[in-house]
Amino acid sequence: MTPERLDIESLALVHAAAARRRLIETPFPQGMMPVYVDLYLAGAPVASCAVLPDDRAIDLLHDLTRLLDADTIVHTCDAYLAAASSPTSAASVQSRFEVGDPSVCEGIAVMIVSLEEGALSVRLPYARSVVDGVEFHDAAVSGLEDDDRIDEALASRLLAMLDDSDLGVAPLPTFDGDELAILLHDPDERSACDGWGLTSGGVSNVPDGHPLLALLGAARSSIRSRG
Protein backbone atom coordinates (compact mmCIF):
# COMPACT_ATOMS: atom_id res chain seq x y z
CA MET A 1 0.00 0.00 0.00
CA THR A 2 1.38 3.38 -0.95
CA PRO A 3 1.17 6.27 1.56
CA GLU A 4 -1.78 7.76 -0.35
CA ARG A 5 -3.92 4.60 -0.55
CA LEU A 6 -5.40 4.10 2.89
CA ASP A 7 -8.00 1.83 4.46
CA ILE A 8 -10.80 3.16 6.65
CA GLU A 9 -8.89 2.75 9.92
CA SER A 10 -5.88 4.64 8.55
CA LEU A 11 -8.23 7.37 7.30
CA ALA A 12 -9.52 7.76 10.86
CA LEU A 13 -6.00 8.72 12.02
CA VAL A 14 -5.47 11.02 9.04
CA HIS A 15 -8.73 12.87 9.58
CA ALA A 16 -8.29 13.17 13.32
CA ALA A 17 -5.05 15.07 12.61
CA ALA A 18 -6.68 17.13 9.84
CA ALA A 19 -9.66 17.98 12.09
CA ARG A 20 -7.38 19.37 14.80
CA ARG A 21 -5.65 21.62 12.27
CA ARG A 22 -8.91 22.71 10.68
CA LEU A 23 -10.36 23.82 14.01
CA ILE A 24 -7.24 25.61 15.25
CA GLU A 25 -6.56 27.44 11.97
CA THR A 26 -10.14 28.19 10.90
CA PRO A 27 -10.40 31.68 9.35
CA PHE A 28 -13.98 32.17 10.57
CA PRO A 29 -14.94 34.34 13.60
CA GLN A 30 -15.26 32.82 17.09
CA GLY A 31 -13.41 29.72 15.93
CA MET A 32 -16.36 28.53 13.83
CA MET A 33 -15.40 25.57 11.69
CA PRO A 34 -17.42 24.76 8.56
CA VAL A 35 -18.41 21.22 7.71
CA TYR A 36 -15.63 19.51 5.76
CA VAL A 37 -16.31 16.64 3.36
CA ASP A 38 -13.45 14.65 1.84
CA LEU A 39 -13.95 12.16 -1.00
CA TYR A 40 -11.70 9.16 -1.74
CA LEU A 41 -11.43 6.54 -4.47
CA ALA A 42 -9.52 3.31 -3.76
CA GLY A 43 -7.91 4.99 -0.74
CA ALA A 44 -6.62 8.00 -2.68
CA PRO A 45 -8.03 11.54 -2.14
CA VAL A 46 -10.30 12.87 -4.90
CA ALA A 47 -11.71 16.13 -3.51
CA SER A 48 -12.08 18.13 -0.30
CA CYS A 49 -14.93 20.54 0.38
CA ALA A 50 -15.78 23.12 3.03
CA VAL A 51 -19.51 23.71 3.44
CA LEU A 52 -21.17 26.48 5.40
CA PRO A 53 -24.02 24.51 6.96
CA ASP A 54 -27.27 25.53 5.32
CA ASP A 55 -29.76 23.61 3.18
CA ARG A 56 -28.62 25.02 -0.16
CA ALA A 57 -24.95 24.25 0.53
CA ILE A 58 -25.78 20.67 1.47
CA ASP A 59 -27.72 20.30 -1.79
CA LEU A 60 -24.70 21.63 -3.71
CA LEU A 61 -22.48 19.13 -1.92
CA HIS A 62 -24.83 16.32 -2.92
CA ASP A 63 -24.61 17.47 -6.55
CA LEU A 64 -20.81 17.49 -6.41
CA THR A 65 -20.61 14.05 -4.82
CA ARG A 66 -22.98 12.67 -7.46
CA LEU A 67 -20.66 13.86 -10.24
CA LEU A 68 -17.38 12.59 -8.75
CA ASP A 69 -16.32 8.95 -8.73
CA ALA A 70 -15.75 8.15 -5.04
CA ASP A 71 -16.14 5.07 -2.86
CA THR A 72 -15.45 6.67 0.54
CA ILE A 73 -16.70 9.90 2.10
CA VAL A 74 -15.48 11.62 5.29
CA HIS A 75 -17.71 14.14 7.10
CA THR A 76 -16.05 16.39 9.71
CA CYS A 77 -17.91 18.93 11.86
CA ASP A 78 -17.68 20.85 15.10
CA ALA A 79 -20.16 19.42 17.60
CA TYR A 80 -21.25 18.99 21.19
CA LEU A 81 -20.38 15.51 22.44
CA ALA A 82 -22.13 13.65 25.24
CA ALA A 83 -20.28 10.95 27.13
CA ALA A 84 -21.39 7.48 26.08
CA SER A 85 -22.37 6.72 29.69
CA SER A 86 -24.42 9.91 30.17
CA PRO A 87 -28.18 9.49 30.74
CA THR A 88 -30.57 10.27 27.91
CA SER A 89 -32.39 13.59 28.18
CA ALA A 90 -35.10 15.46 26.31
CA ALA A 91 -32.85 18.55 26.30
CA SER A 92 -30.52 18.99 23.34
CA VAL A 93 -26.85 18.21 23.80
CA GLN A 94 -26.04 21.88 23.09
CA SER A 95 -28.42 23.17 25.76
CA ARG A 96 -26.98 20.69 28.26
CA PHE A 97 -23.48 22.03 27.49
CA GLU A 98 -24.66 25.64 27.89
CA VAL A 99 -26.04 24.99 31.38
CA GLY A 100 -22.83 23.28 32.46
CA ASP A 101 -23.68 19.58 32.22
CA PRO A 102 -20.29 17.93 32.99
CA SER A 103 -21.11 14.93 30.78
CA VAL A 104 -21.18 17.14 27.65
CA CYS A 105 -18.19 18.83 26.02
CA GLU A 106 -17.21 20.57 22.81
CA GLY A 107 -15.66 18.32 20.23
CA ILE A 108 -15.15 17.40 16.61
CA ALA A 109 -17.11 14.54 15.08
CA VAL A 110 -15.65 12.67 12.11
CA MET A 111 -17.74 10.10 10.23
CA ILE A 112 -16.13 7.90 7.59
CA VAL A 113 -18.37 5.83 5.30
CA SER A 114 -16.93 3.38 2.77
CA LEU A 115 -18.90 1.37 0.21
CA GLU A 116 -16.64 -1.61 0.91
CA GLU A 117 -15.65 -1.22 4.58
CA GLY A 118 -18.70 0.21 6.34
CA ALA A 119 -18.70 3.16 8.73
CA LEU A 120 -16.29 4.46 11.33
CA SER A 121 -16.81 7.35 13.77
CA VAL A 122 -14.13 9.42 15.50
CA ARG A 123 -14.99 11.78 18.37
CA LEU A 124 -12.37 14.37 19.38
CA PRO A 125 -13.30 16.17 22.63
CA TYR A 126 -11.63 19.52 23.27
CA ALA A 127 -11.69 22.44 25.69
CA ARG A 128 -11.00 26.11 25.02
CA SER A 129 -8.69 28.09 27.28
CA VAL A 130 -7.73 31.76 27.19
CA VAL A 131 -4.19 30.76 28.15
CA ASP A 132 -3.67 27.54 26.16
CA GLY A 133 -6.08 27.97 23.25
CA VAL A 134 -7.66 24.68 22.18
CA GLU A 135 -6.69 21.61 24.21
CA PHE A 136 -7.65 18.25 22.67
CA HIS A 137 -8.35 15.12 24.69
CA ASP A 138 -8.01 11.48 23.63
CA ALA A 139 -10.01 10.50 20.57
CA ALA A 140 -12.72 7.84 20.77
CA VAL A 141 -13.19 5.58 17.73
CA SER A 142 -16.43 3.65 17.14
CA GLY A 143 -17.50 1.23 14.45
CA LEU A 144 -14.78 -1.41 14.71
CA GLU A 145 -17.04 -3.73 16.73
CA ASP A 146 -20.62 -4.81 16.08
CA ASP A 147 -21.96 -3.18 19.26
CA ASP A 148 -20.25 0.21 18.74
CA ARG A 149 -22.58 3.19 18.63
CA ILE A 150 -22.37 5.48 15.59
CA ASP A 151 -24.70 8.09 14.14
CA GLU A 152 -26.72 5.78 11.89
CA ALA A 153 -28.74 8.65 10.36
CA LEU A 154 -25.61 10.51 9.22
CA ALA A 155 -23.96 7.31 8.03
CA SER A 156 -27.06 6.50 5.95
CA ARG A 157 -27.12 9.98 4.35
CA LEU A 158 -23.44 9.76 3.44
CA LEU A 159 -23.88 6.27 2.02
CA ALA A 160 -26.78 7.53 -0.11
CA MET A 161 -24.48 10.22 -1.55
CA LEU A 162 -21.94 7.58 -2.58
CA ASP A 163 -24.61 5.29 -4.03
CA ASP A 164 -26.00 8.19 -6.08
CA SER A 165 -22.77 8.80 -7.99
CA ASP A 166 -23.21 9.47 -11.70
CA LEU A 167 -19.68 9.73 -13.09
CA GLY A 168 -19.25 11.20 -16.53
CA VAL A 169 -22.80 12.42 -17.08
CA ALA A 170 -21.95 16.12 -16.86
CA PRO A 171 -18.99 18.44 -16.35
CA LEU A 172 -18.48 19.98 -12.95
CA PRO A 173 -20.57 23.15 -12.71
CA THR A 174 -19.52 26.47 -11.24
CA PHE A 175 -19.97 26.47 -7.47
CA ASP A 176 -19.98 29.67 -5.41
CA GLY A 177 -16.87 29.48 -3.21
CA ASP A 178 -18.66 31.38 -0.44
CA GLU A 179 -21.15 28.51 -0.15
CA LEU A 180 -19.06 25.51 -1.09
CA ALA A 181 -15.26 25.74 -1.34
CA ILE A 182 -13.78 22.81 -3.27
CA LEU A 183 -10.28 21.49 -3.91
CA LEU A 184 -9.83 18.75 -6.54
CA HIS A 185 -6.64 16.86 -5.72
CA ASP A 186 -6.21 15.06 -9.05
CA PRO A 187 -8.29 17.07 -11.49
CA ASP A 188 -9.29 15.83 -14.93
CA GLU A 189 -10.59 17.60 -17.99
CA ARG A 190 -14.00 18.17 -16.38
CA SER A 191 -12.47 20.79 -14.10
CA ALA A 192 -11.57 23.07 -17.00
CA CYS A 193 -14.69 25.19 -16.73
CA ASP A 194 -15.67 28.69 -15.65
CA GLY A 195 -14.93 29.48 -12.02
CA TRP A 196 -12.23 26.81 -11.55
CA GLY A 197 -8.52 27.54 -11.48
CA LEU A 198 -5.18 25.86 -10.82
CA THR A 199 -3.80 26.48 -7.31
CA SER A 200 -0.80 25.19 -5.39
CA GLY A 201 -2.94 22.35 -4.01
CA GLY A 202 -4.85 21.38 -7.15
CA VAL A 203 -7.79 22.81 -9.05
CA SER A 204 -10.19 24.83 -6.93
CA ASN A 205 -13.13 27.19 -7.14
CA VAL A 206 -11.38 29.50 -4.65
CA PRO A 207 -8.20 31.37 -5.64
CA ASP A 208 -4.65 30.62 -4.56
CA GLY A 209 -3.95 32.31 -1.24
CA HIS A 210 -7.52 31.80 0.02
CA PRO A 211 -7.34 30.96 3.76
CA LEU A 212 -9.40 27.79 3.29
CA LEU A 213 -7.10 26.21 0.70
CA ALA A 214 -4.54 24.90 3.18
CA LEU A 215 -7.32 23.50 5.35
CA LEU A 216 -8.99 21.84 2.38
CA GLY A 217 -5.65 20.14 1.77
CA ALA A 218 -5.07 19.29 5.45
CA ALA A 219 -6.04 15.63 5.14
CA ARG A 220 -3.80 15.06 2.14
CA SER A 221 -0.95 16.82 3.97
CA SER A 222 -1.47 14.40 6.87
CA ILE A 223 -1.34 11.45 4.47
CA ARG A 224 1.95 12.65 2.99
CA SER A 225 3.47 13.20 6.42
CA ARG A 226 2.78 9.53 7.22
CA GLY A 227 4.75 8.43 4.18
BALOBA-1460 file (C-alpha; in Angstrom, 3 decimals):
// residues 227
<rec num="1" residu="m" x="0.000" y="0.000" z="0.000"/>
<rec num="2" residu="t" x="1.380" y="3.385" z="-0.953"/>
<rec num="3" residu="p" x="1.174" y="6.265" z="1.560"/>
<rec num="4" residu="e" x="-1.783" y="7.756" z="-0.351"/>
<rec num="5" residu="r" x="-3.916" y="4.598" z="-0.554"/>
<rec num="6" residu="l" x="-5.396" y="4.095" z="2.887"/>
<rec num="7" residu="d" x="-8.002" y="1.830" z="4.458"/>
<rec num="8" residu="i" x="-10.801" y="3.160" z="6.646"/>
<rec num="9" residu="e" x="-8.887" y="2.748" z="9.919"/>
<rec num="10" residu="s" x="-5.880" y="4.640" z="8.553"/>
<rec num="11" residu="l" x="-8.230" y="7.368" z="7.297"/>
<rec num="12" residu="a" x="-9.516" y="7.759" z="10.857"/>
<rec num="13" residu="l" x="-6.005" y="8.720" z="12.020"/>
<rec num="14" residu="v" x="-5.474" y="11.024" z="9.038"/>
<rec num="15" residu="h" x="-8.735" y="12.874" z="9.579"/>
<rec num="16" residu="a" x="-8.288" y="13.173" z="13.323"/>
<rec num="17" residu="a" x="-5.052" y="15.068" z="12.609"/>
<rec num="18" residu="a" x="-6.684" y="17.129" z="9.843"/>
<rec num="19" residu="a" x="-9.657" y="17.980" z="12.091"/>
<rec num="20" residu="r" x="-7.381" y="19.366" z="14.796"/>
<rec num="21" residu="r" x="-5.652" y="21.615" z="12.273"/>
<rec num="22" residu="r" x="-8.910" y="22.709" z="10.679"/>
<rec num="23" residu="l" x="-10.360" y="23.818" z="14.006"/>
<rec num="24" residu="i" x="-7.243" y="25.607" z="15.249"/>
<rec num="25" residu="e" x="-6.558" y="27.438" z="11.967"/>
<rec num="26" residu="t" x="-10.143" y="28.192" z="10.899"/>
<rec num="27" residu="p" x="-10.399" y="31.684" z="9.349"/>
<rec num="28" residu="f" x="-13.977" y="32.171" z="10.567"/>
<rec num="29" residu="p" x="-14.937" y="34.335" z="13.601"/>
<rec num="30" residu="q" x="-15.259" y="32.823" z="17.089"/>
<rec num="31" residu="g" x="-13.406" y="29.721" z="15.929"/>
<rec num="32" residu="m" x="-16.356" y="28.531" z="13.834"/>
<rec num="33" residu="m" x="-15.396" y="25.570" z="11.686"/>
<rec num="34" residu="p" x="-17.425" y="24.758" z="8.556"/>
<rec num="35" residu="v" x="-18.414" y="21.220" z="7.708"/>
<rec num="36" residu="y" x="-15.628" y="19.508" z="5.757"/>
<rec num="37" residu="v" x="-16.315" y="16.638" z="3.364"/>
<rec num="38" residu="d" x="-13.452" y="14.651" z="1.841"/>
<rec num="39" residu="l" x="-13.949" y="12.161" z="-0.996"/>
<rec num="40" residu="y" x="-11.705" y="9.163" z="-1.740"/>
<rec num="41" residu="l" x="-11.428" y="6.542" z="-4.471"/>
<rec num="42" residu="a" x="-9.521" y="3.315" z="-3.761"/>
<rec num="43" residu="g" x="-7.908" y="4.985" z="-0.744"/>
<rec num="44" residu="a" x="-6.622" y="8.004" z="-2.677"/>
<rec num="45" residu="p" x="-8.026" y="11.544" z="-2.144"/>
<rec num="46" residu="v" x="-10.296" y="12.866" z="-4.903"/>
<rec num="47" residu="a" x="-11.711" y="16.126" z="-3.515"/>
<rec num="48" residu="s" x="-12.084" y="18.126" z="-0.303"/>
<rec num="49" residu="c" x="-14.931" y="20.541" z="0.381"/>
<rec num="50" residu="a" x="-15.784" y="23.125" z="3.027"/>
<rec num="51" residu="v" x="-19.508" y="23.706" z="3.440"/>
<rec num="52" residu="l" x="-21.171" y="26.482" z="5.403"/>
<rec num="53" residu="p" x="-24.016" y="24.508" z="6.960"/>
<rec num="54" residu="d" x="-27.273" y="25.534" z="5.324"/>
<rec num="55" residu="d" x="-29.761" y="23.606" z="3.185"/>
<rec num="56" residu="r" x="-28.619" y="25.023" z="-0.159"/>
<rec num="57" residu="a" x="-24.947" y="24.252" z="0.533"/>
<rec num="58" residu="i" x="-25.781" y="20.667" z="1.465"/>
<rec num="59" residu="d" x="-27.722" y="20.296" z="-1.794"/>
<rec num="60" residu="l" x="-24.702" y="21.634" z="-3.706"/>
<rec num="61" residu="l" x="-22.483" y="19.133" z="-1.922"/>
<rec num="62" residu="h" x="-24.827" y="16.315" z="-2.916"/>
<rec num="63" residu="d" x="-24.613" y="17.467" z="-6.548"/>
<rec num="64" residu="l" x="-20.811" y="17.490" z="-6.412"/>
<rec num="65" residu="t" x="-20.612" y="14.046" z="-4.821"/>
<rec num="66" residu="r" x="-22.982" y="12.675" z="-7.457"/>
<rec num="67" residu="l" x="-20.664" y="13.864" z="-10.236"/>
<rec num="68" residu="l" x="-17.381" y="12.586" z="-8.755"/>
<rec num="69" residu="d" x="-16.320" y="8.948" z="-8.732"/>
<rec num="70" residu="a" x="-15.751" y="8.154" z="-5.040"/>
<rec num="71" residu="d" x="-16.140" y="5.071" z="-2.863"/>
<rec num="72" residu="t" x="-15.454" y="6.668" z="0.537"/>
<rec num="73" residu="i" x="-16.701" y="9.897" z="2.097"/>
<rec num="74" residu="v" x="-15.483" y="11.619" z="5.288"/>
<rec num="75" residu="h" x="-17.706" y="14.142" z="7.100"/>
<rec num="76" residu="t" x="-16.051" y="16.394" z="9.709"/>
<rec num="77" residu="c" x="-17.908" y="18.932" z="11.857"/>
<rec num="78" residu="d" x="-17.677" y="20.849" z="15.103"/>
<rec num="79" residu="a" x="-20.158" y="19.421" z="17.596"/>
<rec num="80" residu="y" x="-21.245" y="18.987" z="21.191"/>
<rec num="81" residu="l" x="-20.380" y="15.513" z="22.443"/>
<rec num="82" residu="a" x="-22.133" y="13.654" z="25.241"/>
<rec num="83" residu="a" x="-20.281" y="10.946" z="27.130"/>
<rec num="84" residu="a" x="-21.391" y="7.482" z="26.081"/>
<rec num="85" residu="s" x="-22.373" y="6.722" z="29.689"/>
<rec num="86" residu="s" x="-24.422" y="9.914" z="30.169"/>
<rec num="87" residu="p" x="-28.178" y="9.491" z="30.740"/>
<rec num="88" residu="t" x="-30.570" y="10.271" z="27.910"/>
<rec num="89" residu="s" x="-32.386" y="13.590" z="28.185"/>
<rec num="90" residu="a" x="-35.095" y="15.457" z="26.306"/>
<rec num="91" residu="a" x="-32.854" y="18.546" z="26.300"/>
<rec num="92" residu="s" x="-30.525" y="18.994" z="23.339"/>
<rec num="93" residu="v" x="-26.852" y="18.209" z="23.800"/>
<rec num="94" residu="q" x="-26.042" y="21.885" z="23.094"/>
<rec num="95" residu="s" x="-28.416" y="23.166" z="25.757"/>
<rec num="96" residu="r" x="-26.977" y="20.695" z="28.259"/>
<rec num="97" residu="f" x="-23.484" y="22.030" z="27.493"/>
<rec num="98" residu="e" x="-24.664" y="25.640" z="27.887"/>
<rec num="99" residu="v" x="-26.043" y="24.992" z="31.377"/>
<rec num="100" residu="g" x="-22.835" y="23.276" z="32.458"/>
<rec num="101" residu="d" x="-23.675" y="19.584" z="32.223"/>
<rec num="102" residu="p" x="-20.287" y="17.935" z="32.991"/>
<rec num="103" residu="s" x="-21.108" y="14.928" z="30.782"/>
<rec num="104" residu="v" x="-21.179" y="17.137" z="27.651"/>
<rec num="105" residu="c" x="-18.186" y="18.835" z="26.024"/>
<rec num="106" residu="e" x="-17.212" y="20.574" z="22.814"/>
<rec num="107" residu="g" x="-15.662" y="18.321" z="20.231"/>
<rec num="108" residu="i" x="-15.150" y="17.397" z="16.611"/>
<rec num="109" residu="a" x="-17.114" y="14.538" z="15.077"/>
<rec num="110" residu="v" x="-15.646" y="12.667" z="12.108"/>
<rec num="111" residu="m" x="-17.744" y="10.100" z="10.233"/>
<rec num="112" residu="i" x="-16.131" y="7.898" z="7.589"/>
<rec num="113" residu="v" x="-18.366" y="5.829" z="5.303"/>
<rec num="114" residu="s" x="-16.934" y="3.384" z="2.767"/>
<rec num="115" residu="l" x="-18.904" y="1.369" z="0.212"/>
<rec num="116" residu="e" x="-16.640" y="-1.610" z="0.914"/>
<rec num="117" residu="e" x="-15.646" y="-1.219" z="4.579"/>
<rec num="118" residu="g" x="-18.702" y="0.213" z="6.342"/>
<rec num="119" residu="a" x="-18.699" y="3.160" z="8.727"/>
<rec num="120" residu="l" x="-16.287" y="4.464" z="11.333"/>
<rec num="121" residu="s" x="-16.806" y="7.351" z="13.775"/>
<rec num="122" residu="v" x="-14.131" y="9.418" z="15.505"/>
<rec num="123" residu="r" x="-14.989" y="11.783" z="18.373"/>
<rec num="124" residu="l" x="-12.368" y="14.372" z="19.379"/>
<rec num="125" residu="p" x="-13.295" y="16.170" z="22.630"/>
<rec num="126" residu="y" x="-11.630" y="19.515" z="23.269"/>
<rec num="127" residu="a" x="-11.694" y="22.442" z="25.691"/>
<rec num="128" residu="r" x="-10.995" y="26.109" z="25.018"/>
<rec num="129" residu="s" x="-8.688" y="28.093" z="27.278"/>
<rec num="130" residu="v" x="-7.731" y="31.764" z="27.186"/>
<rec num="131" residu="v" x="-4.189" y="30.760" z="28.145"/>
<rec num="132" residu="d" x="-3.674" y="27.542" z="26.165"/>
<rec num="133" residu="g" x="-6.084" y="27.971" z="23.250"/>
<rec num="134" residu="v" x="-7.662" y="24.683" z="22.178"/>
<rec num="135" residu="e" x="-6.694" y="21.609" z="24.211"/>
<rec num="136" residu="f" x="-7.655" y="18.254" z="22.671"/>
<rec num="137" residu="h" x="-8.354" y="15.123" z="24.685"/>
<rec num="138" residu="d" x="-8.005" y="11.484" z="23.629"/>
<rec num="139" residu="a" x="-10.008" y="10.502" z="20.568"/>
<rec num="140" residu="a" x="-12.721" y="7.839" z="20.767"/>
<rec num="141" residu="v" x="-13.193" y="5.577" z="17.730"/>
<rec num="142" residu="s" x="-16.429" y="3.648" z="17.136"/>
<rec num="143" residu="g" x="-17.500" y="1.225" z="14.454"/>
<rec num="144" residu="l" x="-14.784" y="-1.408" z="14.706"/>
<rec num="145" residu="e" x="-17.039" y="-3.731" z="16.727"/>
<rec num="146" residu="d" x="-20.618" y="-4.808" z="16.076"/>
<rec num="147" residu="d" x="-21.958" y="-3.178" z="19.255"/>
<rec num="148" residu="d" x="-20.250" y="0.209" z="18.739"/>
<rec num="149" residu="r" x="-22.581" y="3.188" z="18.625"/>
<rec num="150" residu="i" x="-22.372" y="5.477" z="15.592"/>
<rec num="151" residu="d" x="-24.703" y="8.088" z="14.136"/>
<rec num="152" residu="e" x="-26.721" y="5.779" z="11.892"/>
<rec num="153" residu="a" x="-28.737" y="8.652" z="10.364"/>
<rec num="154" residu="l" x="-25.614" y="10.508" z="9.220"/>
<rec num="155" residu="a" x="-23.964" y="7.307" z="8.027"/>
<rec num="156" residu="s" x="-27.063" y="6.501" z="5.947"/>
<rec num="157" residu="r" x="-27.121" y="9.977" z="4.346"/>
<rec num="158" residu="l" x="-23.444" y="9.756" z="3.437"/>
<rec num="159" residu="l" x="-23.883" y="6.267" z="2.025"/>
<rec num="160" residu="a" x="-26.777" y="7.534" z="-0.109"/>
<rec num="161" residu="m" x="-24.480" y="10.218" z="-1.552"/>
<rec num="162" residu="l" x="-21.943" y="7.583" z="-2.582"/>
<rec num="163" residu="d" x="-24.613" y="5.290" z="-4.025"/>
<rec num="164" residu="d" x="-26.000" y="8.186" z="-6.076"/>
<rec num="165" residu="s" x="-22.770" y="8.796" z="-7.986"/>
<rec num="166" residu="d" x="-23.205" y="9.470" z="-11.705"/>
<rec num="167" residu="l" x="-19.685" y="9.729" z="-13.088"/>
<rec num="168" residu="g" x="-19.251" y="11.204" z="-16.525"/>
<rec num="169" residu="v" x="-22.801" y="12.423" z="-17.076"/>
<rec num="170" residu="a" x="-21.952" y="16.123" z="-16.857"/>
<rec num="171" residu="p" x="-18.987" y="18.437" z="-16.355"/>
<rec num="172" residu="l" x="-18.481" y="19.980" z="-12.950"/>
<rec num="173" residu="p" x="-20.571" y="23.152" z="-12.714"/>
<rec num="174" residu="t" x="-19.524" y="26.475" z="-11.239"/>
<rec num="175" residu="f" x="-19.969" y="26.474" z="-7.471"/>
<rec num="176" residu="d" x="-19.975" y="29.668" z="-5.406"/>
<rec num="177" residu="g" x="-16.873" y="29.478" z="-3.212"/>
<rec num="178" residu="d" x="-18.659" y="31.382" z="-0.441"/>
<rec num="179" residu="e" x="-21.150" y="28.514" z="-0.146"/>
<rec num="180" residu="l" x="-19.058" y="25.515" z="-1.091"/>
<rec num="181" residu="a" x="-15.259" y="25.743" z="-1.339"/>
<rec num="182" residu="i" x="-13.780" y="22.805" z="-3.267"/>
<rec num="183" residu="l" x="-10.283" y="21.489" z="-3.914"/>
<rec num="184" residu="l" x="-9.827" y="18.749" z="-6.541"/>
<rec num="185" residu="h" x="-6.640" y="16.859" z="-5.718"/>
<rec num="186" residu="d" x="-6.215" y="15.062" z="-9.047"/>
<rec num="187" residu="p" x="-8.294" y="17.074" z="-11.490"/>
<rec num="188" residu="d" x="-9.291" y="15.831" z="-14.925"/>
<rec num="189" residu="e" x="-10.595" y="17.599" z="-17.994"/>
<rec num="190" residu="r" x="-14.003" y="18.175" z="-16.385"/>
<rec num="191" residu="s" x="-12.466" y="20.786" z="-14.101"/>
<rec num="192" residu="a" x="-11.567" y="23.070" z="-17.000"/>
<rec num="193" residu="c" x="-14.693" y="25.195" z="-16.733"/>
<rec num="194" residu="d" x="-15.668" y="28.692" z="-15.647"/>
<rec num="195" residu="g" x="-14.928" y="29.476" z="-12.017"/>
<rec num="196" residu="w" x="-12.229" y="26.812" z="-11.546"/>
<rec num="197" residu="g" x="-8.517" y="27.542" z="-11.475"/>
<rec num="198" residu="l" x="-5.179" y="25.858" z="-10.822"/>
<rec num="199" residu="t" x="-3.804" y="26.484" z="-7.312"/>
<rec num="200" residu="s" x="-0.803" y="25.194" z="-5.389"/>
<rec num="201" residu="g" x="-2.943" y="22.349" z="-4.007"/>
<rec num="202" residu="g" x="-4.845" y="21.384" z="-7.154"/>
<rec num="203" residu="v" x="-7.795" y="22.810" z="-9.053"/>
<rec num="204" residu="s" x="-10.185" y="24.827" z="-6.927"/>
<rec num="205" residu="n" x="-13.128" y="27.192" z="-7.142"/>
<rec num="206" residu="v" x="-11.375" y="29.505" z="-4.649"/>
<rec num="207" residu="p" x="-8.195" y="31.369" z="-5.636"/>
<rec num="208" residu="d" x="-4.648" y="30.622" z="-4.564"/>
<rec num="209" residu="g" x="-3.949" y="32.306" z="-1.244"/>
<rec num="210" residu="h" x="-7.519" y="31.802" z="0.016"/>
<rec num="211" residu="p" x="-7.341" y="30.960" z="3.759"/>
<rec num="212" residu="l" x="-9.403" y="27.793" z="3.294"/>
<rec num="213" residu="l" x="-7.104" y="26.212" z="0.702"/>
<rec num="214" residu="a" x="-4.538" y="24.904" z="3.180"/>
<rec num="215" residu="l" x="-7.320" y="23.504" z="5.352"/>
<rec num="216" residu="l" x="-8.994" y="21.843" z="2.379"/>
<rec num="217" residu="g" x="-5.648" y="20.139" z="1.766"/>
<rec num="218" residu="a" x="-5.068" y="19.287" z="5.450"/>
<rec num="219" residu="a" x="-6.040" y="15.626" z="5.145"/>
<rec num="220" residu="r" x="-3.797" y="15.064" z="2.138"/>
<rec num="221" residu="s" x="-0.952" y="16.817" z="3.974"/>
<rec num="222" residu="s" x="-1.471" y="14.405" z="6.867"/>
<rec num="223" residu="i" x="-1.345" y="11.453" z="4.468"/>
<rec num="224" residu="r" x="1.947" y="12.652" z="2.985"/>
<rec num="225" residu="s" x="3.472" y="13.202" z="6.422"/>
<rec num="226" residu="r" x="2.783" y="9.533" z="7.217"/>
<rec num="227" residu="g" x="4.748" y="8.432" z="4.176"/>
